[in-house]
Amino acid sequence: MSKGLFLVFAIALLWSCQPKETKWAGQAPAKRVSTLTRPIQYQLKKTFDLGNGIFLSNEFDGARLNGVALTGENEVTVLITPENTPVNASPWYAFKIWSTTSKDIDLKITYNEGVGHRYYPKLSADGKNWTKVDSTVYIADTASIANGEQPKFCSFSLSLSPDTTWVSAQELIVSKDINKWAAGLAEKEYVSMAELAKSKEGRTINYLQIGNPDSKKMLMVLSRQHPPEITGWLAMQAFIERICTDDELSEKFRNEYNIFLVPCVNPDGVDNGHWRHGAGGIDLNRDWDDFNQPETRAVNKFMKSKVADGSKFYFAVDFHSTQHDIYYTVAPELKGNMPGLVPKVLTAMGEEIPGYDPNIDPSSVDELRISSTLSIFHEFKAETVTFEVGDDTPRDFIEKKGKLTAENLMKIMLED
């Protein structure tokens, strides 16, 4: 048994001995913070020549590489730091690495003090197709794990050549990829794409209008408020593509409802490789009360303009990623424009997946209205859910959940 495989086995054994709850408790309720603009620290974008024929680069959208050193003859250590602090620790990394001659190295990913490793590394030869690092060559900080803490670093063996290897925390999906996907959907006769606003750094924030533009019965779909949350984006993609399917159910739903999608609320954070924040140095999903940031302000203004003629938002969903799948809903005592819709949809979705029991976590009645879904519920009375997808949820399962959620939503909303 290799050293890497032995360590993985030991970690799994330690983890299996820990008491487990039947359902993950989820995150603590969000606390109010100032959302006034704060400075961010931009990366030095360059190709790093380490000597010994080894090179690394962060000169691409979505990259995150803050420091690098040759710490042994064939050991490369990288440093990953956030855009500013305080920040929710979602330490994103993405960089390219190659060498002038073929060689094997040990690559170590480290973070600033107090930050733990979150995302299991993925590799690509083209920046589009990704595979996880082989577990037999992967080593985490086992001392921290044994103490019930996140590992402070990870390392793995990597074979280099003159061909580029991409290393990333998750699949690399940046604003140009999202806009290309959206433009492809907009080729359908019942989908249109337009500019919602400009981000703080001047990037275009697009939205899609899907279905009957004259309907006064509306839905709002959001994604990528937090840059690293790729699994949430993948669920959103499957959800929307199911609504855009050319079958009887979808066609009937699109004739009845007017659906809006903002697929990338935070293009600045996405393209700058941020851990969490926008270019204003703020977690956008804490700015849905004060609306100090242009991105959240634009979505809110757009929604207000759509209800000015008496139209209603009946449903809104914001797609995110976290440690495990969970669905944050409003307190059941609170009634919106279609009471009971969200629990019905999530329960119906779960019933179609053998052995899957959706982890639904309602908010308290008086929880702060600083996040998107709680803000949208209280201002527009849309039934809302924050659809959180686990970092390591299998991609085919993400697609299945996204499609089944859309399918059951359409069925239930057409019945009511």
Secondary structure, DSSP 8 states (H G I E B T S, - for coil): --HHHHHHHHHHHHHHTS---SS------------S----------EEEEETTEEEE--STT-B--EEEEEETTEEEEEE--SSSS-------EEEEEESS-EEEEEEEEESTT----S--EEESSSSS-EE--GGGEEE-HHHHHTTS--SEEEEEEEE-SS-EEEESS----HHHHHHHHHHHTTSTTEEEEEEEE-TTS-EEEEEEEE-TT-SEEEEEEE-SSTT-HHHHHHHHHHHHHHT--SHHHHHHHHH-EEEEES-S-HHHHHTT-SS--TTSS-GGG-TTT--SHHHHHHHHHHHHHHTTS-EEEEEEEEEEESS-EEEE--TT---SSTTHHHHHHHHHHHTSTT----EEE--TT--S-SHHHHHHHHH--EEEEEEEETT--HHHHHHHHHHHHHHHHHHHHH-
